[in-house]
Amino acid sequence: MYRRKIIVFILLQFALCGLSDMSFAHKDDKEDDEWNPVSAGPITTWTAPLCGKGKFVIQPFFFYNRTRGSFDSDGHYKSLPDGDWKYQFQEQLFAQLGLTDRLEIDGQTVYQQNYIKQDDAKAHSSGFGDSYLFLRYCAFEENDWLPHMTGLFQLKMPTGKYQKSNPDKLGTDLMGTATGGGSWDPGLGINLTKKLNPFIFHADIAYSYPHLARVDGAKTIYGRYLTWDFGVECFLPKGLNLMIETNCILQGDRRQDGDSIPSSGIKYFNMSPGIGWSNDKIQTLLAYQRVMTGTNTDANDSVIFTLVYTF
């Protein structure tokens, strides 16, 4: 009888140990499967996961852009003359509304203040820039090898001033986008996200097709343009994360009154490192952005702060 009790006791111990091991293994697998850290995401690169059905998310961005010079049509850099300066404050508001778990509608608008000094002349203007509407559909959710994949339709709307500039304002009163003010630009794209603990990788590409616009009396068609972005986040303890992203745009020459304007296309490439802190309700990011090279574009250095709040 005593031996039988010992054997039963040993068997129970083995069974309990086995259940305990299974429990821990299941817990570890579950933790790996559910690794889903929150963050504000990169500055420009899209994050493929949607906000979710019935959720409303707002994300303000605060930009301070300082121009150190410009890149001409041949890509050569020229700094601002001594004593001249040019800078800008931007307040962007990005909002997301989840229609279903796989479909959301987004919008973005911007208000900006432009400052410039050329020789002895100074000017300042403020106003709204161009706005955007987006419709995003989740095609595939991430699995073992497939990234999260979301299709994108976007529409740039010419809500910023783009013509009849006041000469005394030195161009500060023009608020349209660099790719061309005054045009309606529909576009299609794709957003990708892949998690590899402790990193999350994001990438997107979009192709936009500007429509005919009349700018200061001239029939203008801006060049079609391709944008692509790539960002990486590295997640640290206590809600911290590091971020770096690259952004690029390629735009063809524009046409005015049927004639092509040579060397009028725009290109630029910039880089942005940043650091963020997040919890389940609020996500923040502070970043520095620098235009590294380009053509027909300002060479800017920017400090950017953003936060995300979910209702």
Solvent accessible surface area in square Angstrom, and as a share of the most:
residue,aa,sasa,rsa
1,M,158,0.70
2,Y,164,0.62
3,R,198,0.72
4,R,158,0.58
5,K,129,0.55
6,I,73,0.37
7,I,102,0.52
8,V,75,0.43
9,F,123,0.51
10,I,78,0.40
11,L,114,0.57
12,L,101,0.50
13,Q,82,0.36
14,F,146,0.61
15,A,53,0.41
16,L,106,0.53
17,C,74,0.45
18,G,31,0.29
19,L,110,0.55
20,S,48,0.31
21,D,95,0.49
22,M,130,0.58
23,S,67,0.43
24,F,127,0.53
25,A,55,0.42
26,H,126,0.56
27,K,112,0.48
28,D,78,0.41
29,D,85,0.44
30,K,104,0.44
31,E,97,0.43
32,D,102,0.53
33,D,117,0.61
34,E,109,0.49
35,W,55,0.19
36,N,107,0.55
37,P,37,0.23
38,V,62,0.35
39,S,28,0.18
40,A,12,0.09
41,G,5,0.04
42,P,6,0.04
43,I,15,0.07
44,T,68,0.39
45,T,6,0.03
46,W,40,0.14
47,T,46,0.27
48,A,0,0.00
49,P,58,0.36
50,L,29,0.14
51,C,24,0.14
52,G,18,0.17
53,K,136,0.58
54,G,64,0.62
55,K,97,0.41
56,F,85,0.35
57,V,11,0.07
58,I,48,0.24
59,Q,14,0.06
60,P,26,0.16
61,F,15,0.06
62,F,91,0.38
63,F,24,0.10
64,Y,70,0.27
65,N,16,0.08
66,R,92,0.34
67,T,10,0.06
68,R,57,0.21
69,G,1,0.01
70,S,45,0.29
71,F,15,0.06
72,D,66,0.34
73,S,50,0.32
74,D,106,0.55
75,G,25,0.24
76,H,120,0.53
77,Y,99,0.38
78,K,150,0.63
79,S,64,0.41
80,L,57,0.28
81,P,79,0.50
82,D,148,0.77
83,G,52,0.50
84,D,26,0.14
85,W,70,0.24
86,K,70,0.30
87,Y,46,0.18
88,Q,37,0.16
89,F,82,0.34
90,Q,30,0.13
91,E,63,0.28
92,Q,32,0.14
93,L,81,0.40
94,F,22,0.09
95,A,26,0.20
96,Q,24,0.11
97,L,76,0.38
98,G,5,0.04
99,L,80,0.40
100,T,61,0.35
101,D,100,0.52
102,R,93,0.34
103,L,51,0.25
104,E,0,0.00
105,I,70,0.35
106,D,3,0.02
107,G,20,0.19
108,Q,47,0.21
109,T,49,0.28
110,V,15,0.09
111,Y,78,0.30
112,Q,11,0.05
113,Q,32,0.14
114,N,16,0.08
115,Y,56,0.21
116,I,12,0.06
117,K,40,0.17
118,Q,83,0.37
119,D,112,0.58
120,D,144,0.75
121,A,47,0.37
122,K,134,0.57
123,A,13,0.10
124,H,82,0.37
125,S,11,0.07
126,S,54,0.35
127,G,16,0.15
128,F,122,0.51
129,G,1,0.01
130,D,5,0.02
131,S,13,0.08
132,Y,45,0.17
133,L,80,0.40
134,F,15,0.06
135,L,76,0.38
136,R,2,0.01
137,Y,119,0.45
138,C,3,0.02
139,A,43,0.34
140,F,103,0.43
141,E,98,0.44
142,E,48,0.22
143,N,74,0.38
144,D,143,0.74
145,W,190,0.67
146,L,31,0.16
147,P,32,0.20
148,H,23,0.10
149,M,43,0.19
150,T,0,0.00
151,G,31,0.30
152,L,8,0.04
153,F,86,0.36
154,Q,22,0.10
155,L,41,0.20
156,K,1,0.00
157,M,38,0.17
158,P,28,0.18
159,T,75,0.44
160,G,3,0.03
161,K,88,0.37
162,Y,62,0.24
163,Q,45,0.20
164,K,158,0.67
165,S,45,0.29
166,N,64,0.33
167,P,118,0.74
168,D,113,0.59
169,K,70,0.30
170,L,53,0.26
171,G,38,0.37
172,T,8,0.05
173,D,13,0.07
174,L,72,0.36
175,M,9,0.04
176,G,26,0.25
177,T,39,0.23
178,A,74,0.58
179,T,13,0.08
180,G,6,0.06
181,G,9,0.09
182,G,9,0.09
183,S,1,0.00
184,W,125,0.44
185,D,1,0.01
186,P,32,0.20
187,G,6,0.05
188,L,122,0.61
189,G,18,0.17
190,I,60,0.31
191,N,0,0.00
192,L,55,0.27
193,T,5,0.03
194,K,39,0.16
195,K,57,0.24
196,L,102,0.51
197,N,95,0.49
198,P,55,0.35
199,F,80,0.33
200,I,12,0.06
201,F,64,0.27
202,H,7,0.03
203,A,30,0.24
204,D,12,0.06
205,I,74,0.38
206,A,9,0.07
207,Y,101,0.38
208,S,1,0.01
209,Y,95,0.36
210,P,3,0.02
211,H,91,0.40
212,L,106,0.53
213,A,6,0.05
214,R,134,0.49
215,V,22,0.13
216,D,96,0.50
217,G,51,0.49
218,A,20,0.16
219,K,99,0.42
220,T,1,0.01
221,I,73,0.37
222,Y,31,0.12
223,G,8,0.07
224,R,130,0.47
225,Y,13,0.05
226,L,55,0.28
227,T,34,0.20
228,W,95,0.33
229,D,13,0.07
230,F,95,0.39
231,G,0,0.00
232,V,28,0.16
233,E,3,0.01
234,C,30,0.18
235,F,28,0.12
236,L,71,0.35
237,P,107,0.67
238,K,179,0.76
239,G,34,0.33
240,L,69,0.34
241,N,4,0.02
242,L,83,0.41
243,M,7,0.03
244,I,80,0.41
245,E,1,0.01
246,T,34,0.20
247,N,7,0.04
248,C,17,0.10
249,I,7,0.04
250,L,68,0.34
251,Q,14,0.06
252,G,37,0.35
253,D,62,0.32
254,R,77,0.28
255,R,109,0.40
256,Q,57,0.25
257,D,93,0.48
258,G,48,0.46
259,D,95,0.49
260,S,58,0.38
261,I,52,0.26
262,P,107,0.67
263,S,67,0.43
264,S,18,0.12
265,G,10,0.10
266,I,22,0.11
267,K,99,0.42
268,Y,59,0.22
269,F,68,0.29
270,N,10,0.05
271,M,64,0.29
272,S,0,0.00
273,P,63,0.39
274,G,14,0.13
275,I,85,0.43
276,G,4,0.04
277,W,113,0.40
278,S,8,0.05
279,N,64,0.33
280,D,132,0.69
281,K,97,0.41
282,I,64,0.33
283,Q,13,0.06
284,T,27,0.16
285,L,3,0.01
286,L,91,0.45
287,A,5,0.04
288,Y,88,0.33
289,Q,23,0.10
290,R,84,0.31
291,V,16,0.09
292,M,89,0.40
293,T,68,0.40
294,G,6,0.06
295,T,23,0.13
296,N,53,0.27
297,T,22,0.13
298,D,48,0.25
299,A,0,0.00
300,N,37,0.19
301,D,30,0.16
302,S,4,0.03
303,V,78,0.45
304,I,0,0.00
305,F,75,0.31
306,T,0,0.00
307,L,53,0.26
308,V,14,0.08
309,Y,70,0.27
310,T,33,0.19
311,F,132,0.55
